[in-house]
Amino acid sequence: EVQLVESGGGLVQAGGSLRLSCAASGFTFDDQTIGWFRQAPGKEREGVSCITTDDGSTYYADSVKGRFTISSDKAKNTVYLQMNSLKAEDTAVYYCAANLNPLISLWKLTAEYWGQGTQVTVSS
């Protein structure tokens, strides 16, 4: 079955950095869209960033542009989210999420497959 396993969350001070990883299994790493949504208490779920594994197209929410960078390693079936200049408002549970197609417009609506979530807490 399709599985997404996340790691890399933790507690950091404002201005610091974290790197999230999402290891995928159960499907080929071609022509997919993989990235992260985040959810904080009392807030709507937000699509943070994603990448397509066919041509490497990327999407970033306006709130993270210039601070976060997404990348993929096809050989390892893994996607990474480098988060720099973290702010208190980045605090949330981050969920790796994937669709088995390369359409960012569809991923932004929702994803079919989800990881277990990893907590990111930024202290101010």
C-alpha positions as CSV (number, residue, x, y, z in Angstrom):
1,E,0.0,0.0,0.0
2,V,1.0,3.6,-0.4
3,Q,2.8,4.9,2.7
4,L,4.2,8.4,3.5
5,V,6.5,8.6,6.5
6,E,7.5,12.0,7.8
7,S,10.3,13.2,10.0
8,G,12.2,16.3,11.0
9,G,9.8,18.2,13.1
10,G,10.7,19.8,16.4
11,L,11.0,22.9,18.5
12,V,13.1,25.8,17.3
13,Q,13.4,29.5,18.1
14,A,12.1,32.2,15.7
15,G,14.5,32.8,12.9
16,G,15.8,29.2,13.1
17,S,15.6,26.4,10.6
18,L,14.2,22.9,10.2
19,R,14.3,20.3,7.5
20,L,11.3,18.0,7.0
21,S,11.6,14.7,5.1
22,C,8.8,12.5,3.6
23,A,9.8,9.0,2.5
24,A,7.3,7.4,0.1
25,S,6.7,3.8,-0.7
26,G,4.1,1.7,-2.5
27,F,4.1,3.6,-5.7
28,T,6.5,4.7,-8.4
29,F,8.1,8.1,-8.1
30,D,7.2,9.3,-11.6
31,D,4.5,11.8,-12.4
32,Q,3.3,12.4,-8.9
33,T,2.7,15.5,-6.7
34,I,4.1,15.4,-3.2
35,G,4.3,18.1,-0.6
36,W,3.1,19.3,2.8
37,F,-0.1,20.7,4.2
38,R,-0.2,22.1,7.7
39,Q,-2.8,22.5,10.3
40,A,-2.8,24.7,13.4
41,P,-5.6,24.7,16.1
42,G,-8.3,27.1,15.1
43,K,-7.0,27.6,11.6
44,E,-7.9,26.2,8.2
45,R,-5.7,23.5,6.7
46,E,-3.2,25.1,4.4
47,G,-1.2,23.7,1.5
48,V,2.3,24.8,2.2
49,S,4.4,23.6,-0.7
50,C,4.6,20.7,-3.2
51,I,6.7,19.4,-6.1
52,T,6.0,17.3,-9.1
53,T,8.3,14.4,-9.6
54,D,8.1,14.4,-13.4
55,D,9.6,17.9,-14.2
56,G,10.2,19.3,-10.7
57,S,7.6,22.1,-10.9
58,T,7.0,23.6,-7.5
59,Y,4.3,25.5,-5.6
60,Y,4.7,27.7,-2.4
61,A,2.0,29.3,-0.4
62,D,2.5,33.1,-0.2
63,S,3.1,32.8,3.5
64,V,6.3,30.8,3.0
65,K,7.7,32.1,-0.3
66,G,11.3,33.1,0.0
67,R,11.7,31.1,3.3
68,F,10.9,27.5,2.4
69,T,12.5,25.3,-0.3
70,I,11.1,22.0,-1.5
71,S,13.2,19.3,-3.3
72,S,13.0,15.7,-4.2
73,D,15.4,12.8,-4.5
74,K,14.0,10.2,-7.0
75,A,16.5,7.6,-6.1
76,K,15.5,7.7,-2.4
77,N,11.7,8.2,-3.1
78,T,12.0,11.1,-0.7
79,V,10.9,14.8,-0.6
80,Y,12.4,17.4,1.6
81,L,11.2,20.8,2.9
82,Q,13.9,23.1,4.0
83,M,12.3,25.7,6.3
84,N,14.4,28.8,7.1
85,S,13.6,32.1,8.9
86,L,10.9,30.3,10.9
87,K,8.2,32.4,12.5
88,A,5.8,31.7,15.4
89,E,2.9,31.5,12.9
90,D,4.6,28.6,11.2
91,T,3.7,26.5,14.3
92,A,1.5,23.6,13.2
93,V,1.3,19.9,12.5
94,Y,2.8,19.3,9.0
95,Y,1.4,16.5,7.0
96,C,3.1,15.0,3.9
97,A,0.5,14.5,1.2
98,A,0.6,13.0,-2.2
99,N,-1.5,12.5,-5.4
100,L,-0.7,10.0,-8.0
101,N,-0.7,12.6,-10.8
102,P,1.5,15.6,-11.6
103,L,-1.2,18.3,-11.4
104,I,-0.4,21.0,-8.8
105,S,-3.8,22.6,-9.3
106,L,-5.5,19.4,-8.0
107,W,-3.0,18.9,-5.1
108,K,-3.9,22.4,-3.9
109,L,-7.5,21.3,-3.4
110,T,-6.6,18.2,-1.4
111,A,-4.5,15.0,-1.6
112,E,-5.4,11.3,-1.6
113,Y,-2.5,10.0,0.5
114,W,-1.4,11.4,3.8
115,G,1.5,10.9,6.3
116,Q,1.1,10.7,10.0
117,G,2.1,14.3,10.7
118,T,5.0,15.9,12.4
119,Q,4.8,18.8,14.9
120,V,6.7,22.0,14.2
121,T,6.8,24.5,17.1
122,V,8.5,27.9,16.7
123,S,9.0,29.8,19.9
124,S,8.8,33.6,19.8
